[in-house]
Amino acid sequence: MTDLPYRPNVGAVLFNRQGLVFVARRANFPNAEGPAGGWQLPQGGIDEAEDPRVAVLRELEEEIGTNRAEIIGEHPAWLTYDLPPELIGVALHGRYRGQRQRWFALRFTGEDSDIRLDLDPHPEFDAWRWARLHDLPAMAVDFKRPIYEILATAFAPFAAP
């Protein structure tokens, strides 16, 4: 299925005032505690002709109920991942082999109470927490781990309170 395209996507590494990063547990992995995966950063598709900087704030609002954030950094390259073979043709509506992502570092300007996973009638996440940036790779599903390793290094300067 390597003839399938990559889905254009944005991702958000959302830092709070203490330098911790927002992570959320996918609703379809409710038993994913610890390093089993299922915890991820907010991410989502880029609409046709949409600026990635606009898309990342829109996706935050759609996925976590708030866009109270400001962009403080951007990874200079598009990062891609391939879905594992068992998910090709199933995940991402079966139309993509993986995702091509533009990642942003953002500073959360709101309060924890502004984060609302319950605003969407079909929420993507069922739990969230603040985590240390360098812990992200161990929390991710295997096929996303290399991107999280890149982000943990590239965005380390933003992890300071």
N, C-alpha and C positions, 0 to 999 in steps of 0.2 A: 504493500500500500504506500510505497514511497512516492507514488505519483500524486498523492493527495497534497494540497498546500498546507502551509502553516497559517493558523488563525492570527491576525493582528491583535495584539493585546497590550494592556498596560498593567503595571503592578505597583503597589504602594508599600513602602517601608515607612510606617507611621511611628514616629518617635514621640514619646511624652516628655514632659519637662525634666524627668529624671534620667532620660536617655534610654529608657526601655522601649521595646518595640511591640506594637499590637499584633497579636496572633489570634486566629479564630479556628475553632474546630468545625470541620465540614459536617453539616447535618446528616449526611449519608454515611458518616463514620462515627456514630455516637460512642463507640467503645474504644476509640483511639486515645488512650492515655499514654503519656511518656513517648518514647522513641518509636512507637509503632506507626507514626505518620497520622495523617488526617488533620494536622494543624497546619495552617498556611497563612500567608499574607493576603490581603485583599488584592484581587486582580480581576480583570474583565476585558471584554472585547472593545475594540475601537470601532465606532460607527464610521461608515463611508464618509470620507473627507473631513473627519473630526480630528482636531489637533490633539495629540497625545496628552498635552498638559491639561486640556479641558476634560478629556476622557478620564484621567486618573481621579479628578475631583468628583466627576459624575459617578464613577464606579464606587468610590468611597461612600457617597450618599446612598446609592442603591443597596450596597452590601452591608453597611454598618450603621445606616440611619443618620449619618452626619457627614458634612464636608468641611467641618471646622478644622481646617488645616491649611498650611502654606507650604509650597514647594521650596525646599532648601537645597536640593541637589538632584542630579539626573545621571544615571549611568550612561557613559558616552556611546555604548554599542547596543544594538539589538541583540538580545539573548534568546536562544531557541532551546526547546526541549521536544523530544519525541515521546509520544505515548507508548507505553509498553504494548506488545503485540495483542494481548487480550483485550485492550481498550480501543484499538483502532477499529473504526466502523461502529463503535458504541458511544464512547465519550465524545463531547463536542459535537453532538448531533450527527456523528458519523461522517462529517464532511471534511475533517482535518486530520493530519498525521501528528499534530502537536501545535505548539504555539510559538510565535515570534513576538517577544515581549520588549517593551520599553519600560524600564524601572525608574521610579522616582523615590527620593527621600523626602519626607514631609514632616513638619513639626505640628503636632496636635495642639490646637489653640483652644480647645473646649475643655469641658469637664467630663469625667468618666460617665456621668449621668446622661451626657449627650449621645453616647453610643447606644443605639437601639437596634438590636438584631431582629426584633419582632415587628418592624414596620412593614416589611414585605410579606404578602400573603403566602409566599413560598420561600422562606428564608434559606439562604445558602449555608448559614452557620447557626449552631445551637449553643455555643459557648465561646467566650473570649477571655483573654488575659494579657498582661504585660509580661514580656520575656526579655532576657538579655540577647542582644544581637548575635553574639557568638554561639548561642544555643540553637539558633534557627535551623541549621542543617540537620541536626539530630532529630528535630521535630517533624521534618518534611517526609513525604512519601519518597521512595527511592528515586523515581525519575525526575523529581524536582530538586533533589539535593544538590547537584552540581551548580545550579543557578543560585541557590541559597548560600552556598559556599562563596561564590563570587561576590554576592551582595554583602555578606558578613565582612569581607575584606574591604570592598570598595566603599562602603558606607560607614566604616568604623569611626571616622572622624565625627560623625553626627551623633554617636552614641554617648558623648559626654553630656552631663546634665547642664 
